[in-house]
């Protein structure tokens, strides 16, 4: 059988382009038939286009994988945060909500025997002390002490020798008051009396550790007033327990005689730990954000729920209320009754008094006086009606008559 001979052909025109015949295996003539040539040209073009498309899709697929992987990692991080926040809601001393701005709340932290500790706690004596005769000689000692601010919750305070708040001072309008301040703490302190009309740069000066200062003022303005450390930063000094109340009783005959009189000092505590295993300390970030862990009357959460204030049915009870803050108001209210008479902002002029009112704001750094007469025996909670304050301890009971049990609100 003869071997086929390849014969060169003259190029022919195809759609205006020259085409050269090349050998093609599987044909007897060694050339690509026209139909086959067209088909393979089309296949080649499609193959190239498919290759380009696959390459482009591959690039997009890789990019999408990276985006998906980043999204997955971000979702896992977010889920971890949600999980941590969710579990915190069931654990005392852990951050329970993002609303706290990332600050950890220790509100409600308590040991297992909190009820027994609350019963054993000796409450701050809220009963009005007597008025001293002559010059009211007041000695205040500043001291670094560990206090309890809730059952089982300890706090390292800059306070007074007796804790926080400081002693209640009771004087008569027009009486001379002599203040002697002794600093037994580790840093400088001072004392600012809101009832005094004196030059603060002379009287309210800083006192170095181990030193004392004295000044006098005449208590010409009636009402209930705050006193506190005025050393910079005042926010930290008040929040650490350096506050108290002075009652300047109006002259005889201005107010109706009260059968019972109590003094309540509202305040806030900002903690850097739960205070259960070791004393907590002051948290500046929380104080600046106004996010307290505890809010109290007379320095200890709920102490007058376990140890109620008392009165007999029909007695006139006068409540002298100061809000030491340092930052939040107290919206004072007694549940189950209305105030017979209220003296907002501690304005003791009877012509300015309010009658039959339900709730009165006591501003941070301010005071208010409230007369209430309750005829029916029972348990009457007194609260700040801004109920976040109640939830963190600013609540007590007025027990009227010989009634059993307790209640919360």
ChimeraX attribute file (.defattr): number of C-alpha atoms within 10 A of each C-alpha:
attribute: neighborCount
match mode: 1-to-1
recipient: residues
	/A:1	3
	/A:2	4
	/A:3	5
	/A:4	9
	/A:5	9
	/A:6	12
	/A:7	11
	/A:8	10
	/A:9	10
	/A:10	10
	/A:11	11
	/A:12	12
	/A:13	10
	/A:14	8
	/A:15	7
	/A:16	7
	/A:17	8
	/A:18	11
	/A:19	12
	/A:20	12
	/A:21	18
	/A:22	12
	/A:23	13
	/A:24	13
	/A:25	10
	/A:26	9
	/A:27	10
	/A:28	11
	/A:29	14
	/A:30	16
	/A:31	19
	/A:32	18
	/A:33	12
	/A:34	10
	/A:35	8
	/A:36	10
	/A:37	14
	/A:38	12
	/A:39	10
	/A:40	13
	/A:41	11
	/A:42	12
	/A:43	12
	/A:44	12
	/A:45	11
	/A:46	12
	/A:47	12
	/A:48	12
	/A:49	12
	/A:50	12
	/A:51	12
	/A:52	12
	/A:53	12
	/A:54	12
	/A:55	12
	/A:56	11
	/A:57	12
	/A:58	12
	/A:59	12
	/A:60	12
	/A:61	12
	/A:62	11
	/A:63	12
	/A:64	12
	/A:65	12
	/A:66	12
	/A:67	12
	/A:68	12
	/A:69	12
	/A:70	12
	/A:71	12
	/A:72	12
	/A:73	12
	/A:74	12
	/A:75	12
	/A:76	12
	/A:77	12
	/A:78	12
	/A:79	12
	/A:80	12
	/A:81	13
	/A:82	14
	/A:83	11
	/A:84	15
	/A:85	16
	/A:86	14
	/A:87	13
	/A:88	17
	/A:89	13
	/A:90	11
	/A:91	13
	/A:92	16
	/A:93	22
	/A:94	20
	/A:95	23
	/A:96	22
	/A:97	17
	/A:98	12
	/A:99	8
	/A:100	14
	/A:101	11
	/A:102	10
	/A:103	18
	/A:104	21
	/A:105	25
	/A:106	23
	/A:107	23
	/A:108	19
	/A:109	22
	/A:110	18
	/A:111	14
	/A:112	9
	/A:113	10
	/A:114	15
	/A:115	14
	/A:116	11
	/A:117	14
	/A:118	21
	/A:119	14
	/A:120	12
	/A:121	17
	/A:122	10
	/A:123	17
	/A:124	19
	/A:125	14
	/A:126	19
	/A:127	14
	/A:128	18
	/A:129	16
	/A:130	9
	/A:131	15
	/A:132	14
	/A:133	10
	/A:134	10
	/A:135	13
	/A:136	19
	/A:137	15
	/A:138	16
	/A:139	12
	/A:140	18
	/A:141	17
	/A:142	26
	/A:143	22
	/A:144	19
	/A:145	18
	/A:146	16
	/A:147	21
	/A:148	22
	/A:149	23
	/A:150	28
	/A:151	24
	/A:152	23
	/A:153	23
	/A:154	21
	/A:155	27
	/A:156	19
	/A:157	24
	/A:158	29
	/A:159	28
	/A:160	24
	/A:161	16
	/A:162	15
	/A:163	22
	/A:164	25
	/A:165	26
	/A:166	24
	/A:167	21
	/A:168	19
	/A:169	22
	/A:170	18
	/A:171	23
	/A:172	23
	/A:173	18
	/A:174	16
	/A:175	19
	/A:176	17
	/A:177	20
	/A:178	16
	/A:179	19
	/A:180	16
	/A:181	20
	/A:182	22
	/A:183	23
	/A:184	20
	/A:185	20
	/A:186	13
	/A:187	15
	/A:188	18
	/A:189	27
	/A:190	23
	/A:191	24
	/A:192	18
	/A:193	22
	/A:194	16
	/A:195	21
	/A:196	18
	/A:197	12
	/A:198	16
	/A:199	8
	/A:200	13
	/A:201	8
	/A:202	9
	/A:203	19
	/A:204	20
	/A:205	17
	/A:206	21
	/A:207	19
	/A:208	17
	/A:209	16
	/A:210	13
	/A:211	13
	/A:212	16
	/A:213	17
	/A:214	13
	/A:215	13
	/A:216	17
	/A:217	17
	/A:218	18
	/A:219	21
	/A:220	17
	/A:221	19
	/A:222	20
	/A:223	26
	/A:224	26
	/A:225	27
	/A:226	23
	/A:227	24
	/A:228	25
	/A:229	28
	/A:230	22
	/A:231	20
	/A:232	12
	/A:233	9
	/A:234	15
	/A:235	17
	/A:236	21
	/A:237	22
	/A:238	27
	/A:239	26
	/A:240	25
	/A:241	29
	/A:242	27
	/A:243	32
	/A:244	28
	/A:245	29
	/A:246	23
	/A:247	27
	/A:248	24
	/A:249	22
	/A:250	18
	/A:251	11
	/A:252	10
	/A:253	7
	/A:254	11
	/A:255	12
	/A:256	10
	/A:257	12
	/A:258	14
	/A:259	13
	/A:260	17
	/A:261	18
	/A:262	16
	/A:263	22
	/A:264	24
	/A:265	25
	/A:266	30
	/A:267	33
	/A:268	31
	/A:269	28
	/A:270	27
	/A:271	29
	/A:272	20
	/A:273	23
	/A:274	25
	/A:275	22
	/A:276	18
	/A:277	11
	/A:278	12
	/A:279	19
	/A:280	21
	/A:281	20
	/A:282	20
	/A:283	19
	/A:284	15
	/A:285	13
	/A:286	20
	/A:287	20
	/A:288	13
	/A:289	12
	/A:290	17
	/A:291	21
	/A:292	24
	/A:293	24
	/A:294	27
	/A:295	30
	/A:296	26
	/A:297	28
	/A:298	27
	/A:299	29
	/A:300	28
	/A:301	26
	/A:302	27
	/A:303	27
	/A:304	24
	/A:305	24
	/A:306	19
	/A:307	20
	/A:308	19
	/A:309	21
	/A:310	18
	/A:311	20
	/A:312	19
	/A:313	16
	/A:314	15
	/A:315	15
	/A:316	20
	/A:317	22
	/A:318	23
	/A:319	21
	/A:320	25
	/A:321	28
	/A:322	33
	/A:323	30
	/A:324	33
	/A:325	24
	/A:326	25
	/A:327	21
	/A:328	21
	/A:329	21
	/A:330	30
	/A:331	17
	/A:332	21
	/A:333	22
	/A:334	21
	/A:335	17
	/A:336	12
	/A:337	16
	/A:338	19
	/A:339	22
	/A:340	17
	/A:341	18
	/A:342	27
	/A:343	23
	/A:344	20
	/A:345	20
	/A:346	24
	/A:347	18
	/A:348	22
	/A:349	13
	/A:350	12
	/A:351	8
	/A:352	11
	/A:353	15
	/A:354	15
	/A:355	14
	/A:356	13
	/A:357	14
	/A:358	15
	/A:359	18
	/A:360	21
	/A:361	19
	/A:362	25
	/A:363	20
	/A:364	18
	/A:365	22
	/A:366	21
	/A:367	28
	/A:368	24
	/A:369	24
	/A:370	26
	/A:371	21
	/A:372	20
	/A:373	21
	/A:374	21
	/A:375	14
	/A:376	11
	/A:377	15
	/A:378	20
	/A:379	25
	/A:380	23
	/A:381	22
	/A:382	20
	/A:383	24
	/A:384	27
	/A:385	19
	/A:386	16
	/A:387	15
	/A:388	13
	/A:389	24
	/A:390	21
	/A:391	17
	/A:392	21
	/A:393	27
	/A:394	30
	/A:395	27
	/A:396	28
	/A:397	26
	/A:398	20
	/A:399	24
	/A:400	22
	/A:401	17
	/A:402	12
	/A:403	10
	/A:404	8
	/A:405	8
	/A:406	14
	/A:407	11
	/A:408	13
	/A:409	14
